[in-house]
Structure formats: C-alpha cells, structure tokens
C-alpha cells in the first residue's frame, strides 16, 4: 500500500485493519516523526534549562522545533508556546486574554459549532470569572456571517474565538474577514485551527489572527503535544505558574521529545503542501462521494459547504439509515458518525442541528475523513462496504 502521493510505505498501524477514515479524530503517528523524537526519550535526556553540556542538544532541539512550527504558519519562533493539548492551548488563549484584559466583566464572543474545548472554557469564564459570553449562530453551511459578528461586537468585547475548520463537516470559516471586524473594535481574535493546520496552508499574517491553536495528533504527531501562536505584544494570563518556561505562560520542564515530534510533523506538512498533497486527498474524497451518490441515487446528502471545506472531509447523511448502525454493519471501515452515544442512547450532533439539519438527517450522518495513508484502493473498499450496508437497510 502506498500513500496518496504514491511514495509512502504502508503505515504499520494500519496494515491488516479496517480502512481508516477517521483522520479528523486522530492521525497515526508518522514513522518519520517517531524516529525524530526517539533520541530525546533516551540519549538526550537533559533539562533544556540547565547550564551544563547535557542540556545543549535538548535546548537546540527545542528551539529548532519552535522554529519549524512557526514556519508552517508564517509566525516567528518567539510566538510559539508549547502546550500539552489543544484544549490547553484554547484555555490559555481564552482565559488568558479575558483575565489579562483587566475588565470586571469581559465580553467574549464565539460561535455555536466550536469544539467543546472552546465552548466549555467560555462557560467556565461565565461561571468563575463573571464573563459575558455571546454564542453566534451559523448558516446552513455552518458558517458565521460577518454581519452577525459585527452586530455582536461591543465596547467591552475583549476576544472573539472562531475556529478555522469544523471537525465534523470541514467547513472553513471566513477567518480573515472576522478577524478584521474584530480588530476594528479593538478586540483580540483567537482561532482554533486544530483541524486545519497541516491539512491546508495557513498564514497567521494573512489571516490577521492574534492567537491560533495547533494540535499535534491531528497532524501525525503523538497525542499530548500542541502549541498556541501568540502574536508578539499580546498579553495573556499564564495558565500554569512556576519556573517561567514558555515565556512565563506555561511553567513546567518542557517535553523536548514531543516538541521535536510536533516540529518534525510541521516540517513534513510544509513539504507536502509544496508537493500538492491537499489536492490529491480532495480527489480521493470526491471519488468516495461520487461512488456513494451514484450507487444510492437521491439518498445521499452532503452536510456542510460543497467547496469551502477541508480537502479531506466528507460528511454525508444517507436516507433511511442511522449512521452508527451503518458503520456497525460496514465493519471494513473505521469512521465517525453524526451522533453521540450516552448510556446507549444516540443523540444528533449539535453541529448539524445548529446548521438546521433535522434530527433524522443528523442521526444518519457519517464523517468520513481521509489522510496521508488513504489510497484509491481504500476508497473503493470503503465505498463498496457503505453501499452494501445502506442497500440492505
């Protein structure tokens, strides 16, 4: 098996298993990333803050990793803060900006289809710090209308947080326009780009964002490492106090191995953009969609925008079936659905219902997300399995 570019060996974690179409949930660790980080788990164990020779190599590796992550998004190395997860990076951005503003009741704006890492942090800001939070609606494609944001901005607004790409539908928000509106009112703009960084080219200067979240396990690095871009001059309240690491914003001895992993993943992603990887994945995604619609005429409905979405993401509902039941029947595929299961009861995705989808359509949704090791053969296998399972119901 080869990757979309035809030059990748099979990934050892995928050989012999079902077709993996859940890259938006997590990605397999790229063997090149694992190889790069391994020496920092064994040979180069020194604390990068120490002053003796054992610290030299880890310190240089940490600086190089910071530069590689920065280079992927058009930032400066000094604007990258390593964290342990995207949720922590979102917390640092939202709580950090709200508390650093000095306002008694800071106003924070977000939107209804954000990841829980943002929505729950906003609720915590309301509960613990008296913040005033506005949650914007989205249109039927899952997008925030700039006019809606403009109407919500107020004199006391300190931060707006809108994701780059939705984790379920792949919908790409008009971040640059929203950020520009935010800055007109003197507020900061945070973008959770967990699903976008590494999948599409992003430049923080072109977007005009002040804060941007990057997540390692969404881009072929291990779980447990992420980063927050903090534009030079932006003040945040630290999320962890202590020894002053990460520019005083997140104390604790740095995990050099994981930082190296994220830096290596960023370098590989940048090279793939040059090689046209997003376009290749989009061709495979569209082939999967076409196979489904041709075999199940009138029954397959796209959730989210037709064009303005991630190249790897296909979210569809199939009439007459429940997503979780369909995947249970199509055992050759590992993917996600448009529902959440709580105590054996399935509920529709809040993202799809916020977009206006009726409960039946939301419960029938499948999130099929492709990645670096998805092949044309995988698409053929997955389409056939889904078609058989849907036709039998």
Secondary structure, 3 states (H helix, E strand, C coil): CCCCCCCCCCCCCCCCCCEECECCCCCCCCHHHHHHHHCCCCCCCCCCCCCCHHHHHHHHHHHHHHHHHHHHHCCCHHHEEEECCHHHHHHHHHHHHHHHCCCCCCEEEEECCCCHHHHHHHHHHHHHHCCEEEEECCCCCCCCCHHHHHHHCCCCEEEEECCCECCCCCEECCHHHHHHHHHHCCCEEEEECCCCECCECCCHHHHCCCEEEEEHHHCCCCCCCEEEEECCCCCCCCCECCCCCHHHCECCCCCHHHHHHHHHHHHHHHHHHHCCHHHHHHHHHHHHHHHHHHHCCCCEEECCCCCCECCCEEEEEECCCCHHHHHHHCCCEECEECEEEECCEEEECHHHHHCCCCHHHHHCEEEEECCCCCCHHHHHHHHHHHHHHHHCC
